[in-house]
Amino acid sequence: MLTVMHLITGLETGGAEGMLARLATGSDRKRFRHIVVSMTGPGTIGSAIAAGGIPLRSLGIRRNVPDPVGLLRLRRVLREFRPDILQTWLYHADLLGLAAWKLGWAPRLLWNLRSTETIGSALVRRLLARWSALPDAVIVNSLEGQRFHEALGYRPRRWVHIPNGFDTAALKPDAEAGKRQRTALGIGRDALVILLPARHHPMKDHATFVAAAARFAQARPEARFVMIGSGAEAGNRALADLISEQGIGDRVLLLGERHDLAAIYPIADVVTLSSAFGEGFPNVLAEAMCCGIPCVATDIGDSAEIVGETGVIMPPRDPAALAAGWEKLAALGPDERWKLGAAARARVVERYGLAAIIARYEALYEAIARGERRQGLGGKI
């Protein structure tokens, strides 16, 4: 049995955190033992990991506060479990994991890059780029993410592309759930619902979404706009002001962070992502597609690769273009949107099924444990 320890910056709701939880809890328990270590705390995802029988530890490091004691706490956890592989997720975990590996506390090291451009972390990225040939391999979940980091100077021994995987049995079309949720939220059956599942953050570009909504609402009086995600709530003054300035307060619902996505996605006729930068593999697109909902997304990260011909891709930071994308799907009518949604689900089942993605991780772990290298490359194991 191989023991894989995952070190991640934190476990708040996010794409990397969700994929880590699915990987750790869905892996073959007869062949692999997974341990998850959060640099900060258990966050919102930690309970699901622990409930899945996965050992969970937290280092208690405060965000943006250097804490050398955190490295010693990591050493204690590494000694407790003695993993065969240390896999790190996100930049600060990559740096801390590298330090532990250099000190000889872990035999093999994998980095896992999950995004492209981000706010902050520039110094950390420069350091990681300089030392990127040290890990046994660097995993990326998006092709755009690999290109972005190559441009920063990352030169790993081995790139490994493994996209995110999704439980297509748990996320599936459910028209009845959609009807129930619409009733509970006071949304009419004939409303045309545009859903934005995104935390309130500059990279998600809520300003463009709200401006597009105002434009779209003029032509589509039946349109309603729903936002979910951390910070997408009525108490967010900045977001509330954006909506008020556009005069669409009666058309918008702010639901905040939700954990019942399988029930929320079906309320939508269209799921959208208005991101301006920073996306690698946007989970919400594939999740919505699993539920049979066609998507309109900006051309950031691997969005176009995920959506393919089953939705619409538009340029970022362009409210008119985003509204035009919604209109393209609105004009199809319910029956044609349903067919497009069915094609979207089939695309995710074929390309991003969870079992197949976990199998790719497991094959990598076995290869790294055997000390395999790309031909011609040497270096310390």
Solvent accessible surface area in square Angstrom, and as a share of the most:
residue,aa,sasa,rsa
1,M,147,0.65
2,L,33,0.16
3,T,11,0.06
4,V,0,0.00
5,M,0,0.00
6,H,0,0.00
7,L,0,0.00
8,I,0,0.00
9,T,17,0.10
10,G,1,0.01
11,L,1,0.00
12,E,88,0.40
13,T,65,0.38
14,G,30,0.29
15,G,32,0.31
16,A,10,0.08
17,E,21,0.09
18,G,13,0.13
19,M,1,0.00
20,L,0,0.00
21,A,13,0.10
22,R,51,0.19
23,L,0,0.00
24,A,0,0.00
25,T,46,0.27
26,G,43,0.41
27,S,5,0.03
28,D,52,0.27
29,R,111,0.40
30,K,179,0.76
31,R,94,0.34
32,F,1,0.01
33,R,91,0.33
34,H,3,0.01
35,I,0,0.00
36,V,0,0.00
37,V,0,0.00
38,S,0,0.00
39,M,19,0.08
40,T,28,0.16
41,G,21,0.20
42,P,73,0.46
43,G,33,0.32
44,T,55,0.32
45,I,25,0.13
46,G,1,0.01
47,S,80,0.52
48,A,59,0.46
49,I,0,0.00
50,A,53,0.41
51,A,92,0.72
52,G,28,0.26
53,G,53,0.51
54,I,8,0.04
55,P,43,0.27
56,L,36,0.18
57,R,85,0.31
58,S,53,0.34
59,L,3,0.01
60,G,48,0.46
61,I,19,0.09
62,R,177,0.64
63,R,131,0.48
64,N,147,0.76
65,V,61,0.35
66,P,124,0.78
67,D,43,0.22
68,P,110,0.69
69,V,73,0.42
70,G,0,0.00
71,L,38,0.19
72,L,90,0.45
73,R,71,0.26
74,L,0,0.00
75,R,77,0.28
76,R,147,0.54
77,V,14,0.08
78,L,4,0.02
79,R,132,0.48
80,E,99,0.44
81,F,20,0.08
82,R,178,0.65
83,P,5,0.03
84,D,47,0.24
85,I,0,0.00
86,L,0,0.00
87,Q,0,0.00
88,T,0,0.00
89,W,0,0.00
90,L,49,0.24
91,Y,19,0.07
92,H,72,0.32
93,A,0,0.00
94,D,0,0.00
95,L,50,0.25
96,L,26,0.13
97,G,0,0.00
98,L,6,0.03
99,A,37,0.28
100,A,0,0.00
101,W,8,0.03
102,K,125,0.53
103,L,99,0.49
104,G,56,0.54
105,W,59,0.21
106,A,5,0.04
107,P,61,0.39
108,R,46,0.17
109,L,0,0.00
110,L,0,0.00
111,W,0,0.00
112,N,0,0.00
113,L,4,0.02
114,R,19,0.07
115,S,25,0.16
116,T,9,0.05
117,E,88,0.39
118,T,38,0.22
119,I,110,0.56
120,G,46,0.44
121,S,34,0.22
122,A,48,0.37
123,L,109,0.54
124,V,20,0.12
125,R,26,0.09
126,R,149,0.54
127,L,46,0.23
128,L,0,0.00
129,A,11,0.09
130,R,182,0.66
131,W,93,0.32
132,S,1,0.01
133,A,53,0.41
134,L,50,0.25
135,P,0,0.00
136,D,2,0.01
137,A,0,0.00
138,V,0,0.00
139,I,0,0.00
140,V,1,0.01
141,N,4,0.02
142,S,1,0.00
143,L,71,0.35
144,E,55,0.25
145,G,3,0.03
146,Q,39,0.17
147,R,132,0.48
148,F,44,0.18
149,H,1,0.00
150,E,59,0.26
151,A,92,0.71
152,L,73,0.36
153,G,29,0.28
154,Y,0,0.00
155,R,152,0.55
156,P,20,0.13
157,R,28,0.10
158,R,57,0.21
159,W,41,0.14
160,V,22,0.13
161,H,58,0.26
162,I,2,0.01
163,P,9,0.06
164,N,2,0.01
165,G,0,0.00
166,F,2,0.01
167,D,59,0.30
168,T,26,0.15
169,A,76,0.59
170,A,61,0.47
171,L,25,0.12
172,K,105,0.44
173,P,69,0.43
174,D,55,0.29
175,A,74,0.57
176,E,98,0.44
177,A,7,0.05
178,G,3,0.03
179,K,92,0.39
180,R,150,0.55
181,Q,34,0.15
182,R,28,0.10
183,T,111,0.64
184,A,83,0.65
185,L,41,0.21
186,G,69,0.66
187,I,15,0.08
188,G,46,0.44
189,R,192,0.70
190,D,129,0.67
191,A,15,0.11
192,L,12,0.06
193,V,0,0.00
194,I,0,0.00
195,L,0,0.00
196,L,0,0.00
197,P,8,0.05
198,A,6,0.05
199,R,97,0.35
200,H,66,0.29
201,H,51,0.23
202,P,87,0.55
203,M,16,0.07
204,K,22,0.09
205,D,20,0.10
206,H,6,0.03
207,A,51,0.40
208,T,10,0.06
209,F,1,0.00
210,V,1,0.01
211,A,27,0.21
212,A,0,0.00
213,A,1,0.00
214,A,13,0.10
215,R,133,0.48
216,F,6,0.02
217,A,8,0.06
218,Q,158,0.70
219,A,76,0.59
220,R,55,0.20
221,P,92,0.58
222,E,57,0.26
223,A,0,0.00
224,R,81,0.30
225,F,0,0.00
226,V,1,0.00
227,M,1,0.01
228,I,5,0.03
229,G,13,0.13
230,S,56,0.36
231,G,21,0.20
232,A,0,0.00
233,E,78,0.35
234,A,81,0.63
235,G,76,0.73
236,N,27,0.14
237,R,173,0.63
238,A,61,0.47
239,L,0,0.00
240,A,27,0.21
241,D,56,0.29
242,L,53,0.26
243,I,10,0.05
244,S,79,0.51
245,E,135,0.61
246,Q,79,0.35
247,G,60,0.58
248,I,8,0.04
249,G,48,0.46
250,D,122,0.63
251,R,46,0.17
252,V,19,0.11
253,L,59,0.30
254,L,38,0.19
255,L,37,0.18
256,G,4,0.04
257,E,61,0.27
258,R,65,0.24
259,H,133,0.59
260,D,53,0.27
261,L,49,0.24
262,A,46,0.36
263,A,26,0.20
264,I,0,0.00
265,Y,0,0.00
266,P,19,0.12
267,I,0,0.00
268,A,7,0.05
269,D,31,0.16
270,V,0,0.00
271,V,0,0.00
272,T,0,0.00
273,L,3,0.01
274,S,0,0.00
275,S,0,0.00
276,A,7,0.05
277,F,32,0.13
278,G,2,0.02
279,E,11,0.05
280,G,3,0.03
281,F,12,0.05
282,P,6,0.04
283,N,16,0.08
284,V,29,0.17
285,L,0,0.00
286,A,0,0.00
287,E,19,0.09
288,A,0,0.00
289,M,1,0.00
290,C,0,0.00
291,C,3,0.02
292,G,14,0.14
293,I,16,0.08
294,P,4,0.02
295,C,1,0.01
296,V,0,0.00
297,A,0,0.00
298,T,3,0.02
299,D,79,0.41
300,I,25,0.13
301,G,18,0.17
302,D,10,0.05
303,S,1,0.01
304,A,45,0.35
305,E,78,0.35
306,I,0,0.00
307,V,0,0.00
308,G,22,0.21
309,E,162,0.73
310,T,13,0.07
311,G,16,0.16
312,V,11,0.06
313,I,48,0.24
314,M,40,0.18
315,P,69,0.43
316,P,42,0.26
317,R,151,0.55
318,D,51,0.26
319,P,40,0.25
320,A,43,0.33
321,A,14,0.11
322,L,0,0.00
323,A,7,0.05
324,A,53,0.41
325,G,1,0.01
326,W,0,0.00
327,E,62,0.28
328,K,129,0.55
329,L,3,0.02
330,A,7,0.05
331,A,70,0.54
332,L,74,0.37
333,G,21,0.20
334,P,102,0.64
335,D,108,0.56
336,E,78,0.35
337,R,22,0.08
338,W,177,0.62
339,K,117,0.50
340,L,40,0.20
341,G,0,0.00
342,A,45,0.35
343,A,45,0.35
344,A,0,0.00
345,R,56,0.20
346,A,60,0.47
347,R,45,0.17
348,V,0,0.00
349,V,74,0.43
350,E,143,0.64
351,R,101,0.37
352,Y,11,0.04
353,G,16,0.16
354,L,30,0.15
355,A,84,0.65
356,A,62,0.48
357,I,1,0.01
358,I,10,0.05
359,A,51,0.40
360,R,103,0.38
361,Y,1,0.00
362,E,12,0.05
363,A,58,0.45
364,L,8,0.04
365,Y,0,0.00
366,E,54,0.24
367,A,8,0.07
368,I,1,0.00
369,A,24,0.19
370,R,158,0.58
371,G,21,0.20
372,E,74,0.33
373,R,47,0.17
374,R,129,0.47
375,Q,180,0.80
376,G,80,0.77
377,L,75,0.37
378,G,55,0.53
379,G,59,0.56
380,K,117,0.50
381,I,70,0.36
